[in-house]
Amino acid sequence: MTDQDILTRITQLVDREHALRSKATSGELDPGAERAQLAELEVQLDQCWDLLRQRRARIDQGVSPEDAQVNPVKQVEGYLQ
């Protein structure tokens, strides 16, 4: 997976987020479902951004970005705790 692949995935997730919010605003989606789906999207986005940061850090260190891996949800979501 390249940086561009990750950025494309991020764009797709953000587009899904906007679509969900539009559906919720128009009443097509109940608030509970919106919250659940948005929470899942946020986790996926966090993992993508984390992977992109790892890749870029590896490049800055002069090592292969290909060895960067998606970190588990618990790790990514626990960075600020």
BELKADA-V102255 format. One record per helix or strand. SS is the DSSP state (hx for helix, st for strand). FROM is the first residue (numbers start at 1). TO is the last residue. If there is no record, write none. Layout:
ss: <SS/SS>
from: <FROM/FROM>
to: <TO/TO>
//
This chain:
ss: <hx/hx/hx/hx>
from: <3/31/65/73>
to: <26/60/67/77>
//
